[in-house]
Every structure is written in structure tokens, then in C-alpha cells.
Amino acid sequence: MYRLAMKNIFNFFSPSAFARAIGRLAPVLAGCGVLGLLAGCTSEPDSHMVSAPPPPAPASSVTTTTVTTPVAVATPVAAGENTAYVTTSNLTPVVSTTVVTQAPPAMQQEAVVAQPSPQDVWLAGYWTWRDSRYEWMAGHWELPPNSGSVWVAPRWEQQGNAYRFYEGYWN
């Protein structure tokens, strides 16, 4: 049965009919081959010419942190005829000093948003030094810790060829 089927298939195509079929399919097969080759090709990326020089080498910086320990002080308190001692601690905040050999950028202009309450104080934005580069810290409204507190803004001061950063604080 199998041989009969194969014989009928081969007899169906005479050698001349087979040659004509191949001749008609050749352009289609060639086109598929070309498309297959082109499908694997990619175009080159756009060129991005940089006209500015490369950024300068990272500025060296030294960050030192001085940690102060709280001091316990015994203060006498008189209550009638008895004298008692109250121990208080004089907490000194951790002081961090940053010295950078690269000048800070110019201050940025900021839009001051509406004051949340009459007690809030606007703390202007400033440049700080993080991850070996300057980073802008945006201004914001803040409530003072006490009614008489005054905000001392952070600042950079030039010291020779270096710039020292002083953190802002409530005084």
C-alpha cells in the first residue's frame, strides 16, 4: 500500500513539471532566505556627540564626626528644710563637619509655598555634600521646637582652598 502511494506521488510529478515548480518557487525561497538573514541584523545606534568636556575628577572631601558624651550634673534642690539632688544631663548633639575642596554651586531659586500656620518658619534650601557630590536640599516650612527659637541656616565657609559646611540648627 505504501509503495503504491509513493509511486502515485512520484508519477504525479513528471520531471518537467517538477522543474517548473522549482523554477516558480526559487524566487520565493530566495526572498525568504534574504528576509531571514536581515531579521538577524540590527542598525547601528544613533551617534551622540558630546560637545562639553568630561566632568572634573571627584573632589576630595574629608568628613569628620565628633561624638560628645552627655555629662551628668547633680544640682541641689531645696524643698523646705530638706535638700535633694536632681541629676540632669547636659546633652550635646553630635557634630558633623564636612570639608570639600570644590566650591558649592550657586543657590537655587525656590518658590515658597503657602505658610501652613503662623507659627511655621520657612527654612530655605541649601547645598549639602552626599555621595562625593553636592546635593540640593529643598526649603520647607517647619515648626520651631520652642516659641523663642531662631533658625540658624546651614552655610558653607571658604577656608583656604577648601570649603567647610556648617549644619543648620535651632537656637
Secondary structure, DSSP 8 states (H G I E B T S, - for coil): -HHHHHHHHHHHS-HHHHHHHHHHHHHHHHHHHHHHHHHT-----------S--------EEEEEE----EEEEEEEEETTEEEEEEEEE----EEEEEESS-------------SSTT-EEE--EEEEETTEEEEE--EEE--SSTT--EE--EEEEETTEEEEE--EE-
